[in-house]
Every structure is written in C-alpha cells, then in structure tokens.
Amino acid sequence: KAGVTQTPRYLIKTRGQQVTLSCSPISGHRSVSWYQQTPGQGLQFLFEYFSETQRNKGNFPGRFSGRQFSNSRSEMNVSTLELGDSALYLCASAEGRGAYGYTFGSGTRLTVV
Amino acid sequence: DQQVKQNSPSLSVQEGRISILNCDYTNSMFDYFLWYKKYPAEGPTFLISISSIKDKNEDGRFTVFLNKSAKHLSLHIVPSQPGDSAVYFCAVLQDDKIIFGKGTRLHILP
C-alpha cells in the first residue's frame, strides 16, 4: 500500500509569490490534515479536510488555504509568501475522521527567499 | 501558549541504557496522548499512545506512563538502540486534531 505522497519535496519561492502544495493520501483514506513544522514553533495544525469539506482550522492567517478533491487528494495554497512561511509542510491522512490513525507524508520543504 | 511542553530539547543516552523522555500538558480535559518519532526529511511516525483511563501502556521496548494528577507523561525506551536516535514528539488529541510538543532530540551514544 503506497503511503502518503507529497509533492514537490522541495520548493524555493520568492517573497510575495504564492505556492501550491499537493498531497495524495493513502488509498481509501478520506481525511487529510496539514501541519507546518518550523524550528521555533514546532508542529502546528493548519487544517483538516474530510470528504471535501474543511472540518477544522488552526490559527493561521487567511493566506493559508486548502481544498480536498473528490478523490481525497488535497492541496494547500499559501499566497503572498513571507520569509516566515519557510517551513516543512506535512500532510497526514486517515480512513475516517479523528486523528487516531493518521499517517504522515515526508513533507514539502518550502524556502522563501 | 503551549499546551504540550517538552522541556528538554535534547537528550543523550548510552546504547543499551534506558531513555526517558518527558512531557507536560496544561489541560486536564485532554484524554488521549500520543508519541511520535521523526527522522530528518521524513514525516512523524506514530509510536505509542495512551488513553486517560490508563496509567501505563507498553509496546515492546516502548512504555508510556501517564500521571494525570501531575499532568505529565513520559516515554521509556529500554534498551536504547542506535536507530532510536531521532526527534520524539509528545502530542495530545483535541477535537480531531493533534497538538504537538516541540520535540526532544534523542542521541543514542555508542
């Protein structure tokens, strides 16, 4: 069974640009969550999607958004990038709602210059 | 304000000895706790969990202890092995999301 796949693995963007990150969950998983990892703040919850609906949102500005498609694949978008958005962005998927069974992907390392 | 605190950023332990990683939490309503392990350039991997109705859970070399009155949990690894060198995150489950501590980097020394 393939794991959670995140693309791209690495990304360099310039301040002010926008970026879209992609996450393909494990087959059959309908819940996808996104987390941001930075050295200062650790792992912080961004949002959770289940059956194409955002069910939960963390404390991040509106520049961070996401969506989930009917095949459960998810994308997150960050607009007007700031230097502080440089981080490892992790996606996790689970069969149902609830974080008990989350499997994480390897992440996308975003560097904003 | 941090709801899950791991006060030791790093810990070094001799191979074969016991590694003890500690975690404190602020909300007595938390009722499900998890430990994750993370290697560089990989996502966190679930290690072990414990529900608030228990005070101990074991899985092979890994044991998690929960002290509800102190709002404290700990992860014991016995015996420690070189492959255990990683960052360990303590986490709690709240409203279907995981709240992580900032992690403790464990170094297993030969």
Interface residues (C-beta under 8 A of the other chain):
Chain A: V4 S33 Y35 Q41 G42 L43 Q44 F45 E48 R55 N56 G58 L90 A92 R97 G98 A99 Y100 Y102 T103 F104 G105 S106 G107
Chain B: Y32 A41 E42 G43 P44 T45 F46 S49 F89 L93 D95 D96 K97 I98 I99 F100 G101 K102 G103
